[in-house]
């Protein structure tokens, strides 16, 4: 066990009571807790509609399908992201097109780099707020509007992040969210789709539950005796226990986010004071307010990252990499080789060798931050001798 894990799961008695409340009710499948969670989440994110689903991958796949993305369509996304977006697109028969980074200091989607791979098959782009840092949403909105493209945000790192005073998740057609165990708001598994489009929201609601027009909760309350199947869907419903936990987590989110920001500021000051040559620290590149899901760093060029991670592990400190580029995994590499060849992403490839994630969460203490920073400096001092 690590004495300083990558993140602390912030669950307490309120979440336990919320889960027990659902168990005592006798109704476990999608019902009034899910509906309440959706309403509260939409209000928190300043968006008209929120559709709760079983996980973040389902949120992506349903959003793409409801937007009509499928065979023959190309969708632009960064290579440094989680594989879920790639998987969702490939399962629908669409083609993920990976976009290089603008610079080592910005790990989000670049409008200028998107323009370099644009063609007449490009249908959409998926900005991902890596680590909770807002992409250039103004530039991406302009690029999408000029070229008739959809924007579907991957906002899983970014609840309460802002670009230029506007919340991440309110741009384009839709945004998708994950509530996995390490996220700023967690339900263990679970996800959400948000949108301002009434018709799109209605399609997503149908798709998450087999295309059925009247859910089980309506029929159980006597509001409907039967149902129709209006479109081909899947089972991606959220259950009541997760929704009840999510509501507690959502109520805590503003304070937890401020705690993350404070911890990130302390980590930044501590590492900056140590003056580690060649270490690149994260900071907002675009106007906005990060959610600080991750505290990533770029190690000095030529550093043996594995050796650094081993040293910190021996010190009881967990680290990770978010993320290895999509085009480097076995299955994804093979897919690209079969569909036109590997993408040329020189900035991404250079950054990928140096990228490492340090522990950060709302409960990370000043003592832990000092330990992390000092251990990293010792490791680099030893390796650079």
Secondary structure as UniProt FT lines:
FT   HELIX           13..25
FT   HELIX           32..44
FT   TURN            45..46
FT   STRAND          49..53
FT   HELIX           56..66
FT   TURN            67..68
FT   TURN            71..72
FT   STRAND          74..78
FT   HELIX           84..91
FT   TURN            92..93
FT   STRAND          95..99
FT   TURN            104..105
FT   HELIX           111..117
FT   TURN            120..121
FT   STRAND          122..126
FT   HELIX           130..132
FT   HELIX           137..147
FT   STRAND          150..154
FT   TURN            156..157
FT   TURN            159..160
FT   STRAND          162..163
FT   TURN            164..165
FT   STRAND          166..167
FT   TURN            168..169
FT   STRAND          174..178
FT   TURN            181..182
FT   STRAND          191..195
FT   HELIX           198..207
FT   TURN            210..211
FT   HELIX           216..220
FT   TURN            221..222
FT   HELIX           240..274
FT   TURN            277..278
FT   STRAND          280..281
FT   STRAND          288..289
FT   STRAND          295..298
FT   TURN            301..302
FT   HELIX           305..314
FT   TURN            315..316
FT   HELIX           326..328
FT   HELIX           330..338
FT   TURN            339..340
FT   HELIX           346..352
FT   TURN            353..354
FT   STRAND          355..358
FT   TURN            362..363
FT   HELIX           366..383
//
